[in-house]
Amino acid sequence: MSNDRKNKFVSIGYGNVVNSDRVLAVLSVSGHAAQRRLKIAEEQGKLIDGTCGRKTRAIIVLDKDGCVLTTGLNAQTLTDRLNGENTDDE
């Protein structure tokens, strides 16, 4: 059986991964747009907590239904990982 579609999963910290093909945006949580998006996602039941109880430093907006993932990694580290750069920050 051939696999025409290969998903690339990227670590978002603390043992969690995300399919990089579904990422629309990575936002620093300190911005107003990110705070607003977090509030909307929580109200709509589309917020997924990937922080494992740690401080949220960035959010990831996914393409399907506007789901939002929170992560304890900073936005630059996530961007580097999505771009294929090797980072060991966790």
C-alpha positions in Angstrom: 0.0 0.0 0.0 1.5 3.3 -1.0 1.4 6.3 1.2 1.0 9.4 -1.1 0.5 11.7 1.8 3.1 12.0 4.6 2.2 14.0 7.6 5.0 15.9 9.4 4.5 16.1 13.1 6.4 18.7 15.1 6.9 18.7 18.9 5.1 21.5 20.7 6.7 20.6 24.0 5.9 18.3 27.0 5.4 15.2 24.8 2.8 16.8 22.6 3.0 17.1 18.8 1.0 18.8 16.0 0.6 18.1 12.3 2.5 20.9 10.7 0.2 20.9 7.6 -2.7 22.0 9.8 -0.9 25.0 11.4 -2.3 28.4 10.2 -0.6 30.7 12.7 1.7 30.8 15.7 1.1 33.7 18.0 2.9 35.0 21.1 0.4 35.0 23.9 1.4 38.5 24.9 -0.4 40.1 21.9 -4.0 41.3 22.0 -4.9 39.2 18.9 -3.7 36.0 20.7 -5.6 36.9 23.9 -8.8 37.6 21.9 -8.4 34.3 19.9 -7.8 32.4 23.2 -11.0 33.8 24.7 -13.1 33.0 21.6 -11.7 29.5 21.4 -12.5 28.8 25.0 -16.1 30.1 24.6 -16.6 27.9 21.6 -15.0 24.8 23.2 -12.2 24.8 20.7 -9.3 25.3 23.1 -6.8 22.5 23.6 -4.3 22.9 26.5 -0.9 21.6 25.6 1.0 23.3 28.5 0.7 20.4 31.0 0.1 23.0 33.8 2.9 25.3 32.8 2.7 29.0 31.7 1.3 29.5 28.2 3.8 31.3 26.0 2.3 30.8 22.6 -0.8 29.6 20.8 -1.2 27.7 17.6 -4.2 28.2 15.4 -5.2 25.2 13.4 -6.9 25.1 10.0 -9.9 22.9 10.9 -12.7 24.6 12.8 -10.4 27.3 14.2 -9.1 25.1 17.0 -6.4 26.7 19.2 -3.6 24.9 21.0 -1.7 26.4 23.9 1.9 25.6 24.5 4.6 26.5 27.0 7.2 27.1 24.2 7.8 30.5 22.8 6.6 31.4 19.4 10.0 31.7 17.8 11.0 28.2 18.9 7.7 26.8 17.4 8.3 28.7 14.2 11.9 27.3 14.0 10.5 23.8 14.5 7.9 24.2 11.8 10.5 25.5 9.4 12.6 22.4 10.0 15.3 24.0 12.1 16.7 21.9 14.9 15.9 23.3 18.4 16.2 21.6 21.6 14.4 24.1 23.8 11.7 22.6 26.0 
